[in-house]
């Protein structure tokens, strides 16, 4: 991450790496989690193949499964 980007990360008090890839992944996962149509996510990310975008639906489903398991405890 650039020095300028690190300043933003520090200002936001993020303890996780805020790389461009991580931010992009978070944005796409958030879109899916909030009901965005997968083709809209695909277009926002600039993917040519829908299969490249489908990883975000799998990430969201995995999070739902973890949340559900926690509620069952």
Buried (B, 14 or more C-beta within 10 A) or exposed (E): BEEEEEEEBEEEEEEEEBEEEBBEBEEBBEBBBEEBEBEEBBEBBEBEEEEEBBBBBEBBEEEEEEEEEEEEE
